[in-house]
Structure formats: structure tokens, C-alpha cells
Amino acid sequence: MKKDNPDLEDELRPEYDLKSLSVRSLGAGRKSFGGTIIRLEPDVAAMFPSADAVNEALRFLMRATREQQFSASTPHPNKPVESD
């Protein structure tokens, strides 16, 4: 490791306190700030231009699934109800 060059002039203002700063981890082990990270396979990720597009598609799928479950549990008006 090289020693600091004493001839270099410090350009930082004296009011900057860099001793209180911490180094942020990078990569998979970094802290999560409340969000869950989901890793998409490359072929799936290639279909979406952004994270917002992925979320929109998944919300659409959730609505469609809910509607399908609702319509399956509700008797159809033109279909006779079968009894066991």
C-alpha cells in the first residue's frame, strides 16, 4: 500500500466529517431496504423493459386469477346446479 503524498493539497472542506461514513456492501449480501429482491431468469427478464413492467404484468395476472376463481365459485345463471 502506498503512503499518502504529503505534497498533495487537500481539496475537501474542513466541515466534511468522513470518519462517520461507513462502506456499503455490494452484491448479494448487501442490506435490503424493505424490498424483496427477486431474480428473474434471463429469458424472462428479456421480455420486460423495466421492473415496473414486471410488476404491472404480475398484478394483471393476480387480478385475472382472482376473477377466474370468483367466476368458478359462482354458479352460472344458465347452467343447472348439480347436486350429489
HELIX and SHEET records of a PDB file:
HELIX    1   1 LEU A   18  SER A   20  5                                   3    
HELIX    2   2 PRO A   42  ALA A   45  1                                   4    
HELIX    3   3 ALA A   51  SER A   73  1                                  23    
END                                                                             
